[in-house]
């Protein structure tokens, strides 16, 4: 009987150690992933915007098989359209053109280039947000104001302005998330960090608006 009980105890101990090892291995793999912003944007409005952009891309994207040279030509044309739209201040067309460029890059099996096009949507959206809200001036003024009541009033006003323009960032966040996921498996820490920084900025703005 003692032999059987000892054997049972040994089996249970082995099972416990096995589960412990598996659990530790799982935690380690999770910890190795790059940190993401605490809050993620998944609003219905942003998804609707993204879906509309995808519909536009599907209409423009030629589904016929193409040679590598033709894909590169189309990629460069989409990039040129994005640049032209950027100069005109048309952020919607910038988004559409860069999405198209990302699609062609994906067809060329160049995920790094595709990720960068998606990141640029986020980057240019952030630039546009800062322009519309006079972000740099507002942040500098908040730091400069010393009178408490005046500072509170100005922060409240700034939050209102940010909230009125948050859709720009809400939309951009979706593409940055895609870019981050696409790029996280590639060996380019510098590019991944830039994508992550754009995500963190959007996360900061959303938290700033929500602060009491």
C-alpha positions in Angstrom: 0.0 0.0 0.0 2.8 2.4 0.9 4.4 1.7 -2.5 1.2 2.5 -4.3 0.7 5.7 -2.4 4.3 6.8 -3.0 3.9 6.0 -6.7 0.7 8.1 -6.8 2.4 11.0 -5.1 5.3 10.9 -7.6 2.8 10.9 -10.5 1.0 13.9 -9.1 4.3 15.7 -8.5 5.4 15.0 -12.1 2.0 16.3 -13.4 2.2 19.4 -11.2 5.8 20.2 -12.5 4.7 19.6 -16.1 1.8 22.1 -15.8 4.1 24.6 -14.0 6.6 24.4 -16.8 4.0 24.9 -19.5 2.5 27.8 -17.6 5.9 29.5 -17.3 6.6 29.0 -21.0 3.3 30.6 -21.9 4.0 33.6 -19.7 7.4 34.0 -21.2 6.1 34.0 -24.8 3.5 36.7 -23.9 6.1 38.8 -22.2 8.4 38.7 -25.2 5.8 40.5 -27.3 6.3 44.3 -27.6 4.2 46.4 -25.2 1.1 47.9 -26.7 -0.8 51.0 -25.6 -3.0 50.3 -22.6 -6.2 51.4 -24.4 -7.2 50.2 -27.8 -9.7 52.0 -30.0 -12.4 49.8 -31.4 -15.3 52.1 -31.8 -18.1 51.3 -34.3 -17.6 54.7 -36.0 -13.9 54.0 -36.7 -14.7 50.5 -38.0 -17.4 52.0 -40.4 -14.8 54.5 -41.7 -12.3 51.7 -42.2 -14.9 49.6 -44.1 -15.7 52.5 -46.4 -12.0 52.9 -47.2 -11.7 49.2 -47.9 -14.7 49.4 -50.3 -13.0 52.2 -52.2 -9.8 50.2 -52.4 -11.5 47.1 -53.6 -13.1 49.1 -56.4 -9.7 50.6 -57.4 -7.6 47.5 -57.0 -7.2 45.6 -60.2 -7.8 41.9 -59.3 -6.3 40.7 -62.6 -2.9 38.8 -62.2 0.0 41.2 -62.8 3.7 40.9 -63.3 6.2 42.1 -60.7 7.0 45.2 -62.9 3.3 46.1 -63.2 2.8 45.8 -59.5 5.7 48.1 -58.8 4.4 50.6 -61.4 1.0 50.6 -59.6 2.6 50.9 -56.2 4.6 53.9 -57.3 1.5 55.5 -58.9 -0.5 55.0 -55.6 2.4 56.6 -53.7 2.5 59.6 -56.1 -1.3 60.0 -55.6 -0.8 60.0 -51.9 1.9 62.6 -52.1 -0.3 64.8 -54.3 -3.2 64.5 -51.9 -0.9 65.3 -49.0 0.1 68.5 -50.6 -3.5 69.4 -51.2 -4.4 68.6 -47.6 -6.8 65.9 -48.5 -6.3 63.4 -45.7 -9.1 61.1 -47.0 -7.4 60.7 -50.4 -4.0 60.2 -48.7 -5.6 57.4 -46.7 -7.1 55.8 -49.8 -3.9 56.0 -51.9 -1.7 54.7 -49.1 -4.1 51.8 -48.5 -3.8 51.0 -52.2 0.0 51.2 -52.1 0.0 48.8 -49.1 -2.2 46.4 -51.0 0.3 46.4 -54.0 3.2 46.0 -51.6 1.5 43.0 -50.1 1.0 41.5 -53.5 4.7 42.0 -54.0 5.3 40.0 -50.8 7.0 43.1 -49.2 5.3 43.2 -45.8 7.7 45.7 -44.4 6.8 48.2 -47.2 3.1 47.4 -46.7 3.4 48.1 -42.9 5.1 51.4 -43.6 2.3 52.6 -45.9 -0.2 51.8 -43.1 2.0 53.6 -40.6 2.1 56.7 -42.8 -1.7 56.8 -42.8 -1.4 57.1 -39.0 1.5 59.6 -39.2 -0.2 62.0 -41.6 -3.4 61.8 -39.7 -1.5 62.8 -36.5 0.1 65.7 -38.4 -3.4 66.8 -39.6 -4.8 66.5 -36.1 -2.0 68.7 -34.7 -2.6 71.2 -37.5 -6.3 71.4 -36.9 -6.1 71.7 -33.1 -3.0 73.9 -33.0 -1.6 71.1 -30.8 2.0 72.4 -30.3 0.9 75.9 -29.3 -1.8 74.6 -26.9 0.6 72.2 -25.2 3.2 74.9 -24.8 0.6 77.3 -23.3 -0.6 74.8 -20.8 2.9 74.4 -19.5 3.4 78.2 -19.4 0.2 79.1 -17.6 0.8 79.5 -13.9 -2.6 80.7 -12.6 -4.5 77.6 -11.5 -8.0 78.6 -12.5 -6.9 80.0 -15.9 -5.0 76.7 -16.5 -8.0 74.6 -15.7 -10.2 76.6 -18.1 -7.6 76.4 -20.9 -7.2 72.6 -20.4 -11.0 72.2 -20.6 -11.1 74.2 -23.8 -8.2 72.2 -25.3 -10.0 68.9 -24.5 -13.0 70.2 -26.3 -11.0 71.0 -29.4 -9.2 67.7 -29.3 -12.5 65.8 -28.9 -14.0 67.7 -32.0 -11.1 66.3 -34.1 -10.6 62.9 -32.5 -12.2 61.0 -35.4 -8.9 61.6 -37.3 -7.0 59.7 -34.7 -9.7 57.1 -34.2 -9.6 56.2 -37.9 -5.8 56.2 -38.0 -5.5 53.9 -35.0 -7.0 51.0 -36.9 -4.3 51.2 -39.6 -1.5 51.7 -37.1 -2.7 48.5 -35.3 -2.6 46.6 -38.6 0.9 48.0 -39.3 2.1 47.1 -35.8 0.9 43.5 -36.1 2.3 43.2 -39.6 5.7 44.6 -38.6 6.1 42.9 -35.3 7.2 39.7 -36.9 9.8 41.4 -39.1 13.3 42.2 -38.0 13.2 46.0 -38.0 13.1 47.4 -34.5 13.4 51.0 -35.6 10.4 50.8 -37.9 8.3 49.0 -35.3 9.2 51.6 -32.6 8.0 54.4 -34.9 4.7 52.7 -35.5 4.4 52.1 -31.7 5.2 55.7 -31.0 2.3 56.8 -33.2 0.0 54.4 -31.4 1.1 55.8 -28.0 0.4 59.4 -29.1 -3.2 58.5 -30.0 -3.5 56.7 -26.7 -2.2 59.7 -24.8 -4.6 62.1 -26.6 -7.6 59.8 -25.7 -6.5 59.6 -22.1 -6.0 63.4 -21.9 -9.5 64.0 -23.2 -10.9 61.6 -20.6 -9.0 63.0 -17.6 -11.2 64.7 -15.0 
